[in-house]
Amino acid sequence: MAVGEMLSLGKRETLVEAIAEELIRYIAANNLRGGDRLPSERELVERIGASRLPLREALCMLKGLGIIEAKHGKGIFVKRLDISAVFAMLSPLLRTQADIDVNQVFAVRFYLEVGIAEVAAVQRTDENLATMQAAIDGMRECFDRQSDYVRHDMAFHQELGRATGNPVFRVLMTSIADLLTELQYFYRDDVDFRAKALAEHQEILEAVRARDAQRAKAAAREHLRNATERIVPGKRAERL
């Protein structure tokens, strides 16, 4: 979008929502990234053709979503987008309003993560391997603390997504990270279960380390099948 071009509001549900949507389009069209400065409020008012009040409300909406940030005396800047934080904030609504249940999450996780493990085995870096090993070490140290164990478990799977080198895989994994965290609490709080899961994570890592895509794919498939079997009967609908 050219610098002097007026934003086109069109017909939207509300003026504030229209302005917010057009600001997002403006950021995307101009390829603005984290740290880039937006035009001043006065310039935006002139481009949009609306008053300051709805513009400020729209800016507040974008601030709440973590898209922009205001720096006192400096202006309004695009914020580096933290997909994980955005979805963590929205996941309670996703679970309730989208009628997501445990079986659906497991189905997506199965097909997504098996493919991710296969690609990661080919594309991974030494840095990815070190981060995944650190996550497994953290799991091992937290056998008796479920919440800490879960945190390291999720870190492993997030890094596996990054190891593909494909930002789309990374975004997909990040987008369901909070739902996957919730799944962990469907399992019986059993140290033996966690020990078995740890061994399965290590097998995935060793396959990825060896750049053996088929072995990594099989290890991920086995881990997810076992994870499904570890669900405590009767807990399937309690949390999601």
VOMIVEX-469950 format. One line per 3 residues: number of its first residue (from 1); their letters; for each residue x, y, z of N, C-alpha, C. Coordinates in Angstrom, 2 decimals. Last residue first. Layout:
<atoms>
NUM = A = X:Y:Z:X:Y:Z:X:Y:Z  ...
</atoms>
This chain:
<atoms>
240 = LRE = -11.14:-30.55:28.30:-11.32:-29.79:27.07:-12.79:-29.51:26.93  -11.65:-31.96:30.74:-10.88:-30.71:30.72:-11.05:-29.90:29.46  -13.33:-34.26:30.54:-13.35:-33.42:31.73:-12.67:-32.08:31.57
237 = ARK = -13.52:-36.26:28.69:-14.30:-35.04:28.45:-14.22:-34.03:29.60  -11.81:-38.35:29.53:-11.72:-37.80:28.19:-12.46:-36.50:27.99  -11.81:-39.74:31.84:-11.32:-38.36:31.91:-11.37:-37.65:30.56
234 = GPV = -12.58:-42.35:31.49:-13.52:-41.47:32.19:-13.06:-40.02:32.26  -9.33:-43.72:31.75:-10.74:-43.89:31.39:-11.63:-42.95:32.19  -6.54:-41.76:31.03:-7.29:-42.39:32.11:-8.75:-42.52:31.69
231 = IRE = -4.36:-42.52:28.40:-5.45:-41.68:28.88:-6.24:-42.44:29.93  -2.58:-44.24:27.32:-2.35:-43.84:28.71:-3.44:-42.93:29.26  -3.22:-44.52:24.67:-3.59:-45.62:25.57:-3.41:-45.25:27.04
228 = TAN = -2.04:-42.23:23.64:-3.50:-42.38:23.60:-3.96:-43.44:24.58  0.62:-42.87:23.96:0.07:-41.74:24.71:-1.45:-41.83:24.75  0.93:-44.90:22.11:1.03:-45.22:23.54:0.42:-44.11:24.38
225 = RLH = 0.68:-43.36:19.79:-0.26:-44.47:20.05:-0.25:-44.82:21.53  2.85:-41.67:20.10:1.50:-41.11:20.12:0.44:-42.19:20.33  5.02:-43.47:19.92:4.84:-42.62:21.10:3.40:-42.12:21.20
222 = ERA = 4.68:-44.52:17.33:4.59:-45.39:18.51:4.33:-44.58:19.77  5.12:-42.21:15.80:3.83:-42.91:15.71:3.63:-43.79:16.94  7.75:-41.66:16.46:6.71:-40.70:16.80:5.34:-41.36:16.79
219 = AAK = 8.98:-43.92:15.37:9.10:-43.64:16.81:8.02:-42.67:17.27  8.41:-43.66:12.65:7.89:-44.82:13.39:7.92:-44.57:14.89  9.82:-41.28:12.11:8.38:-41.36:11.86:7.75:-42.50:12.66
216 = ARQ = 12.41:-42.13:12.70:11.81:-41.03:13.45:10.30:-41.05:13.32  12.76:-44.09:10.74:12.82:-44.46:12.15:12.16:-43.39:13.02  12.61:-42.50:8.47:11.61:-43.55:8.67:11.58:-44.01:10.13
213 = ADR = 14.83:-40.75:8.79:13.47:-40.23:8.71:12.41:-41.30:9.00  17.55:-40.46:10.41:16.80:-41.61:9.91:15.32:-41.24:9.91  19.47:-38.85:11.55:18.88:-38.45:10.27:18.16:-39.61:9.59
210 = ARV = 20.20:-39.35:14.09:20.80:-40.22:13.07:20.33:-39.87:11.66  18.54:-37.55:15.41:19.99:-37.35:15.46:20.69:-38.14:14.34  16.12:-38.82:15.02:16.35:-37.51:14.39:17.85:-37.22:14.34
207 = AEL = 16.57:-41.03:16.62:16.28:-41.21:15.19:16.52:-39.92:14.43  16.90:-39.82:19.08:18.03:-40.57:18.51:17.82:-40.82:17.02  14.34:-38.68:19.47:15.52:-37.83:19.34:16.68:-38.58:18.69
204 = IEQ = 12.77:-40.97:19.71:12.51:-40.00:18.63:13.75:-39.16:18.38  13.93:-42.01:22.02:14.01:-42.77:20.77:13.74:-41.86:19.57  13.21:-40.09:23.89:14.63:-40.30:23.60:14.81:-41.05:22.29
201 = HEA = 10.46:-40.44:23.94:11.01:-39.17:23.47:12.48:-39.33:23.08  10.42:-42.99:25.08:9.89:-42.79:23.73:10.40:-41.48:23.13  11.41:-42.49:27.61:12.16:-43.39:26.72:11.70:-43.22:25.27
198 = LAK = 9.31:-40.89:28.54:10.65:-40.34:28.42:11.49:-41.18:27.46  7.23:-42.70:28.68:7.14:-41.59:27.73:8.51:-40.98:27.50  8.17:-44.29:30.77:7.98:-44.87:29.44:7.93:-43.78:28.37
195 = ARF = 8.12:-42.40:32.84:9.38:-43.05:32.49:9.30:-43.66:31.08  5.42:-41.81:32.99:6.33:-40.76:32.57:7.68:-41.34:32.16  4.44:-44.23:33.91:4.00:-43.72:32.61:4.99:-42.68:32.09
192 = DVD = 5.68:-44.26:36.41:6.02:-45.29:35.42:5.61:-44.86:34.02  4.42:-42.17:37.74:5.84:-42.05:37.42:6.25:-43.07:36.36  1.34:-40.81:37.02:2.04:-42.06:37.29:3.50:-41.94:36.83
189 = DRY = -1.42:-39.55:36.96:-0.17:-38.98:37.47:0.69:-40.14:37.97  -2.96:-40.41:33.91:-2.81:-40.69:35.33:-1.45:-40.15:35.78  -3.70:-37.80:31.59:-2.97:-39.00:31.97:-2.96:-39.17:33.48
186 = FYQ = -4.78:-35.42:31.20:-5.71:-36.55:31.06:-5.03:-37.85:31.48  -2.84:-33.59:31.21:-3.52:-33.80:32.48:-4.66:-34.81:32.38  -2.01:-33.37:28.61:-1.13:-34.04:29.56:-1.83:-34.37:30.87
183 = LET = -3.83:-31.77:27.31:-3.94:-33.22:27.16:-3.11:-33.96:28.21  -2.91:-29.19:27.79:-4.10:-29.66:28.50:-4.21:-31.18:28.43  -0.85:-29.16:25.92:-0.53:-29.09:27.35:-1.70:-29.60:28.17
180 = LLD = -2.32:-29.13:23.59:-1.49:-30.30:23.89:-1.10:-30.33:25.36  -3.39:-26.58:23.78:-4.30:-27.73:23.80:-3.53:-29.01:24.13  -1.07:-25.10:23.52:-1.82:-25.01:24.77:-2.80:-26.17:24.89
177 = AIS = -0.22:-25.78:20.90:0.61:-26.10:22.07:-0.19:-26.09:23.36  -1.32:-25.19:18.51:-2.04:-26.17:19.33:-1.29:-26.53:20.61  0.38:-23.28:17.48:-1.05:-22.97:17.57:-1.83:-23.96:18.41
174 = TML = 2.84:-24.51:17.36:2.62:-23.47:18.35:1.14:-23.22:18.57  2.43:-26.18:15.18:2.70:-26.76:16.50:2.43:-25.74:17.60  2.04:-24.23:13.20:0.98:-25.20:13.49:1.17:-25.82:14.88
171 = VRF = 4.51:-22.91:13.23:3.29:-22.17:13.59:2.16:-23.14:13.95  6.19:-25.01:12.35:6.40:-24.38:13.67:5.15:-23.65:14.14  5.18:-25.49:9.82:5.11:-26.55:10.83:5.24:-25.94:12.23
168 = VPN = 5.90:-23.00:8.75:4.48:-23.38:8.81:4.28:-24.50:9.83  8.67:-22.89:8.73:7.94:-22.04:9.68:6.46:-22.38:9.78  10.76:-25.54:8.69:9.59:-25.03:7.97:8.76:-24.19:8.94
165 = GTA = 12.65:-26.81:10.10:13.11:-25.70:9.29:11.98:-25.06:8.50  12.15:-28.82:11.83:11.80:-29.07:10.42:12.36:-27.99:9.52  12.67:-27.86:14.33:13.74:-28.62:13.67:13.41:-28.95:12.22
162 = RGL = 10.29:-26.86:15.27:11.29:-25.91:14.75:12.37:-26.63:13.94  9.16:-29.31:16.12:8.54:-28.54:15.04:9.51:-27.55:14.42  10.92:-29.87:18.17:10.82:-30.82:17.06:10.18:-30.12:15.86
159 = EQH = 10.31:-27.82:19.89:11.60:-27.79:19.21:11.63:-28.77:18.04  7.79:-28.69:20.75:7.92:-27.40:20.08:9.23:-27.34:19.29  8.49:-31.06:22.03:7.67:-31.12:20.82:7.70:-29.80:20.04
156 = FAM = 10.02:-30.04:24.20:10.58:-31.02:23.26:9.81:-30.99:21.94  8.19:-28.48:25.53:9.36:-27.83:24.93:10.00:-28.75:23.90  6.46:-30.41:26.54:5.99:-29.52:25.48:7.14:-28.81:24.78
153 = DHR = 8.21:-31.48:28.48:7.64:-32.34:27.43:7.20:-31.47:26.24  8.56:-29.34:30.18:9.70:-29.81:29.39:9.25:-30.71:28.23  5.92:-29.19:31.19:6.54:-28.02:30.55:7.72:-28.44:29.67
150 = VYD = 5.57:-31.69:32.37:4.77:-31.33:31.21:5.41:-30.16:30.45  7.33:-31.43:34.54:7.55:-32.47:33.53:6.83:-32.11:32.23  6.02:-29.47:35.99:7.34:-29.18:35.42:7.69:-30.18:34.32
147 = SQR = 3.68:-30.89:36.68:3.57:-29.65:35.92:4.91:-29.27:35.27  4.68:-33.16:38.15:3.98:-33.30:36.87:3.97:-32.01:36.05  7.34:-34.15:39.63:6.62:-32.86:39.55:5.94:-32.78:38.19
144 = DFC = 8.90:-36.36:39.55:7.96:-36.27:40.67:7.19:-34.95:40.68  10.52:-36.01:37.29:9.60:-37.15:37.36:8.52:-36.97:38.42  12.36:-34.09:36.50:11.07:-33.66:37.08:10.06:-34.79:37.15
141 = ERM = 14.56:-34.95:35.19:14.77:-34.35:36.51:13.46:-34.02:37.23  13.48:-35.73:32.77:14.06:-36.75:33.66:14.21:-36.21:35.09  12.80:-33.28:31.65:11.75:-34.24:31.98:12.25:-35.25:33.00
138 = GDI = 15.38:-32.25:31.25:14.48:-31.58:32.18:13.34:-32.49:32.59  16.28:-34.01:29.31:16.98:-33.98:30.60:16.10:-33.32:31.66  14.54:-33.23:27.28:14.45:-34.59:27.83:15.14:-34.66:29.19
135 = AAQ = 15.49:-30.63:26.86:14.09:-30.83:27.27:13.92:-32.22:27.89  18.07:-31.16:25.99:17.88:-30.41:27.24:16.46:-30.58:27.77  17.49:-32.40:23.58:18.12:-33.19:24.64:17.96:-32.49:25.99
132 = MTA = 16.45:-30.20:22.20:15.58:-31.35:22.49:16.18:-32.22:23.60  18.75:-28.61:22.07:17.56:-28.11:22.76:16.62:-29.24:23.12  20.48:-30.21:20.56:20.85:-29.81:21.92:19.64:-29.35:22.71
129 = LNE = 19.08:-30.37:18.14:19.35:-31.58:18.92:19.67:-31.23:20.36  19.15:-27.69:17.31:17.87:-28.34:17.58:18.06:-29.57:18.47  21.92:-27.47:16.91:21.26:-26.65:17.93:19.91:-27.23:18.30
126 = DTR = 22.34:-29.09:14.76:22.92:-29.48:16.04:22.28:-28.70:17.19  19.18:-29.29:12.98:20.54:-28.76:13.18:21.07:-29.28:14.51  17.05:-31.15:10.68:17.48:-30.68:12.01:18.91:-30.15:12.00
123 = QVA = 16.06:-32.27:8.33:16.39:-30.84:8.36:17.03:-30.35:9.65  15.52:-34.98:8.71:16.30:-34.56:7.54:16.85:-33.14:7.72  14.02:-35.11:10.97:15.18:-36.00:10.86:16.09:-35.59:9.70
120 = AVE = 11.89:-33.44:10.41:12.93:-32.97:11.33:14.19:-33.82:11.23  10.25:-35.08:8.86:10.95:-33.95:8.23:12.11:-33.47:9.09  9.39:-36.92:10.83:10.03:-37.39:9.60:10.84:-36.28:8.94
117 = AIG = 8.18:-35.26:12.71:9.36:-36.05:13.09:10.12:-36.52:11.86  6.02:-34.30:11.18:7.04:-33.38:11.66:8.32:-34.14:12.02  4.46:-36.59:10.86:5.08:-35.95:9.70:6.21:-35.03:10.09
114 = VEL = 3.71:-36.95:13.51:4.42:-38.03:12.81:5.14:-37.46:11.59  2.36:-34.58:14.07:3.66:-34.82:14.69:4.43:-35.96:14.04  -0.03:-34.74:12.45:0.88:-33.61:12.38:2.27:-33.99:12.88
111 = YFR = -1.35:-37.10:13.14:-0.92:-36.89:11.76:0.10:-35.77:11.63  -1.62:-36.68:15.98:-1.03:-37.89:15.41:-0.50:-37.63:14.00  -2.94:-34.23:16.31:-1.58:-34.39:16.81:-0.90:-35.59:16.15
108 = VAF = -5.44:-34.82:15.26:-4.59:-33.81:14.62:-3.15:-34.01:15.03  -6.23:-36.77:17.14:-6.20:-37.08:15.72:-5.29:-36.11:14.97  -6.15:-35.36:19.56:-5.24:-36.48:19.36:-5.12:-36.83:17.88
105 = VQN = -8.25:-33.57:19.13:-6.89:-33.06:19.31:-5.87:-34.17:19.07  -10.37:-35.37:19.00:-10.06:-34.53:17.85:-8.63:-33.99:17.94  -10.40:-36.45:21.57:-10.14:-37.32:20.43:-9.75:-36.52:19.19
102 = VDI = -11.07:-34.19:23.16:-9.76:-34.83:23.26:-9.43:-35.68:22.04  -12.82:-31.62:21.28:-12.70:-32.65:22.31:-11.35:-33.35:22.20  -14.11:-28.41:20.74:-12.98:-29.31:20.55:-12.96:-30.35:21.66
99 = DAQ = -16.02:-26.37:20.22:-16.43:-27.73:20.60:-15.32:-28.75:20.34  -15.40:-23.79:19.89:-15.20:-24.64:18.70:-15.55:-26.09:19.00  -15.85:-22.77:22.39:-16.69:-22.30:21.30:-16.54:-23.13:20.03
96 = TRL = -13.97:-24.16:24.06:-15.40:-24.12:24.37:-16.26:-23.77:23.15  -11.43:-24.04:22.86:-11.93:-25.31:23.42:-13.43:-25.29:23.59  -11.20:-21.37:22.15:-11.16:-22.39:21.12:-11.77:-23.70:21.63
93 = LPS = -11.19:-20.17:24.65:-12.33:-19.93:23.75:-12.37:-20.97:22.65  -8.73:-21.09:25.61:-9.96:-21.41:26.34:-11.21:-21.20:25.48  -6.94:-20.03:23.56:-7.26:-21.46:23.64:-8.47:-21.78:24.49
90 = LMA = -6.12:-17.39:23.54:-7.39:-17.72:22.89:-7.83:-19.16:23.11  -3.69:-17.36:24.86:-4.74:-16.47:25.32:-6.10:-16.90:24.78  -2.29:-19.14:23.33:-2.47:-19.45:24.75:-3.61:-18.61:25.31
87 = FVA = -2.19:-17.76:20.94:-3.03:-18.94:21.03:-3.25:-19.38:22.47  -0.42:-15.67:21.70:-1.74:-15.37:21.16:-2.66:-16.57:21.31  1.88:-17.03:22.49:1.15:-16.23:23.47:-0.27:-15.95:23.00
84 = SID = 2.64:-18.23:20.04:2.35:-19.05:21.21:1.51:-18.29:22.22  3.22:-16.06:18.41:2.08:-16.92:18.10:1.66:-17.74:19.30  4.17:-13.07:18.79:4.39:-14.29:19.57:3.16:-15.17:19.40
81 = LRK = 5.53:-10.77:16.62:4.36:-11.59:16.91:4.75:-12.87:17.62  6.90:-7.81:17.65:7.24:-9.15:17.15:6.16:-10.11:17.58  4.83:-5.05:16.91:5.46:-5.91:17.90:5.79:-7.26:17.26
78 = VFI = 5.17:-1.89:15.47:4.76:-3.28:15.28:5.53:-4.13:16.27  4.57:1.02:17.46:5.46:0.12:16.73:4.82:-1.26:16.56  4.00:4.42:17.85:3.40:3.09:17.85:4.23:2.19:16.94
75 = GKG = 6.16:6.70:19.70:5.14:6.34:18.73:4.64:4.92:18.90  7.71:8.03:21.59:8.34:7.56:20.34:7.33:7.17:19.28  6.47:8.65:23.95:7.30:9.68:23.33:7.92:9.27:22.02
72 = HKA = 6.30:5.30:24.83:6.05:6.68:25.25:7.04:7.65:24.61  5.27:3.09:22.51:6.46:3.48:23.27:6.35:4.97:23.55  2.89:0.57:22.12:3.16:2.01:22.16:4.38:2.26:23.02
69 = EII = 2.67:-2.16:19.82:2.96:-1.65:21.15:3.25:-0.16:21.07  0.77:-4.76:18.15:1.49:-3.49:18.20:1.79:-3.14:19.65  -0.12:-7.33:18.72:0.32:-7.02:17.36:1.14:-5.73:17.32
66 = GLG = -1.35:-8.26:21.01:0.10:-8.38:20.91:0.64:-8.09:19.53  -3.97:-7.84:21.42:-3.64:-9.06:20.68:-2.14:-9.25:20.53  -3.89:-5.36:22.62:-4.33:-6.51:23.41:-4.00:-7.83:22.75
63 = KLM = -3.19:-3.82:20.42:-2.25:-3.95:21.53:-2.60:-5.18:22.36  -5.53:-3.99:18.95:-4.31:-4.61:18.42:-3.23:-4.76:19.48  -7.20:-2.53:20.66:-7.54:-3.91:20.32:-6.29:-4.65:19.82
60 = CLA = -5.97:-0.05:20.58:-6.01:-0.80:21.86:-6.32:-2.27:21.62  -6.55:0.59:17.94:-5.15:0.41:18.34:-5.06:-0.36:19.65  -9.30:0.90:18.15:-8.75:-0.15:17.29:-7.30:-0.44:17.65
57 = ERL = -9.38:3.10:19.82:-9.98:1.83:20.28:-9.44:0.66:19.46  -8.20:4.99:18.18:-7.52:4.60:19.42:-8.08:3.29:19.96  -10.17:5.13:16.18:-8.80:4.70:15.85:-8.09:4.22:17.10
54 = PLR = -12.39:6.11:17.54:-12.41:4.72:17.07:-11.03:4.21:16.67  -11.10:8.74:18.20:-11.63:7.81:19.20:-11.71:6.38:18.68  -10.39:10.24:15.93:-9.35:9.65:16.78:-9.89:8.57:17.70
51 = SAG = -12.51:9.43:13.05:-12.05:10.25:14.16:-11.02:9.50:15.01  -11.48:8.59:9.68:-12.32:8.42:10.86:-11.74:9.28:11.99  -9.82:8.37:7.53:-11.01:9.19:7.38:-11.98:9.02:8.52
48 = IRE = -7.41:7.07:7.23:-8.62:6.28:7.46:-9.88:7.08:7.23  -5.57:9.14:6.84:-5.68:8.06:5.86:-7.00:7.31:5.99  -5.95:10.74:9.08:-6.10:11.32:7.74:-6.30:10.22:6.70
45 = VLE = -5.35:8.95:11.11:-6.69:9.56:11.06:-6.95:10.10:9.66  -2.67:8.49:10.56:-3.62:7.40:10.42:-5.05:7.92:10.33  -1.56:10.99:11.14:-1.47:10.47:9.79:-2.49:9.36:9.56
42 = RES = -2.13:11.08:13.89:-2.69:12.10:13.00:-2.66:11.62:11.55  -0.66:8.94:14.89:-2.12:8.92:14.98:-2.74:9.90:14.00  2.02:8.17:12.52:1.46:8.80:13.72:-0.06:8.70:13.72
39 = PLR = 2.72:4.89:11.14:2.50:6.34:11.02:1.90:6.88:12.32  4.75:2.55:13.03:3.56:2.89:12.28:3.49:4.41:12.10  8.03:1.18:12.84:7.12:2.21:13.37:5.94:2.42:12.44
36 = DGG = 9.30:-2.06:13.63:8.99:-1.02:12.64:7.90:-0.09:13.18  9.39:-4.00:15.56:10.28:-2.87:15.71:10.04:-1.77:14.70  8.55:-6.67:13.46:8.76:-6.23:14.83:9.77:-5.12:14.94
33 = RLN = 7.69:-5.32:10.19:8.07:-6.37:11.13:8.27:-5.79:12.52  5.76:-4.77:7.31:6.30:-4.23:8.54:6.57:-5.37:9.52  4.85:-4.98:4.66:5.88:-5.90:5.16:6.56:-5.36:6.41
30 = NAA = 2.73:-3.62:3.80:3.99:-2.88:3.82:5.14:-3.69:4.42  0.74:-5.48:4.14:1.01:-4.98:2.79:2.34:-4.25:2.71  0.72:-5.81:6.96:1.11:-6.92:6.07:1.52:-6.42:4.69
27 = IYR = -0.12:-3.29:7.81:1.14:-3.85:8.32:1.64:-4.94:7.38  -2.59:-3.16:6.48:-1.55:-2.17:6.20:-0.18:-2.69:6.63  -4.00:-5.19:7.72:-3.71:-5.29:6.28:-2.58:-4.34:5.88
24 = ILE = -4.15:-4.08:10.24:-3.44:-5.34:10.07:-3.06:-5.52:8.60  -5.74:-1.89:9.62:-4.39:-1.67:10.15:-3.54:-2.93:10.00  -8.08:-3.15:8.88:-7.32:-2.44:7.86:-5.91:-2.11:8.33
21 = EAI = -8.90:-4.19:11.35:-8.60:-5.10:10.24:-7.75:-4.41:9.18  -9.30:-1.82:12.79:-8.31:-2.80:13.25:-7.91:-3.74:12.11  -11.40:-0.67:11.32:-10.10:0.02:11.41:-9.02:-0.97:11.81
18 = AEV = -13.39:-2.58:11.78:-12.96:-2.27:10.41:-11.58:-1.62:10.42  -13.72:-2.44:14.53:-13.23:-3.69:13.94:-12.71:-3.45:12.53  -14.75:0.19:14.63:-13.50:-0.15:15.33:-12.90:-1.43:14.74
15 = LTE = -17.13:-0.06:13.17:-16.07:0.82:12.70:-14.74:0.46:13.33  -18.33:-3.40:12.74:-18.26:-2.14:13.47:-17.10:-1.33:12.93  -18.46:-5.15:10.50:-19.47:-5.21:11.56:-19.49:-3.93:12.38
12 = RKG = -17.92:-3.38:7.41:-17.56:-4.35:8.43:-18.59:-4.26:9.54  -17.34:-2.36:4.25:-18.44:-2.60:5.18:-18.04:-3.71:6.13  -14.48:-0.21:3.76:-15.51:-1.11:3.27:-16.64:-1.24:4.28
9 = LSL = -12.07:1.13:4.26:-12.78:0.46:5.35:-13.81:-0.54:4.84  -8.98:1.54:2.98:-10.36:1.31:2.57:-11.08:0.50:3.63  -6.70:4.16:3.61:-7.16:2.82:3.94:-8.62:2.69:3.57
6 = MEG = -5.24:6.05:1.01:-6.17:5.98:2.14:-6.60:4.54:2.36  -1.80:6.45:0.29:-3.08:5.82:-0.05:-3.97:5.70:1.18  0.72:7.35:0.72:-0.36:8.32:0.75:-1.73:7.73:0.50
3 = VAM = 2.28:5.02:0.53:2.28:5.81:1.76:1.08:6.74:1.83  0.61:2.16:-0.90:1.41:3.37:-1.00:1.25:4.21:0.24  0.85:-1.19:0.00:0.00:0.00:0.00:0.88:1.23:0.00
</atoms>
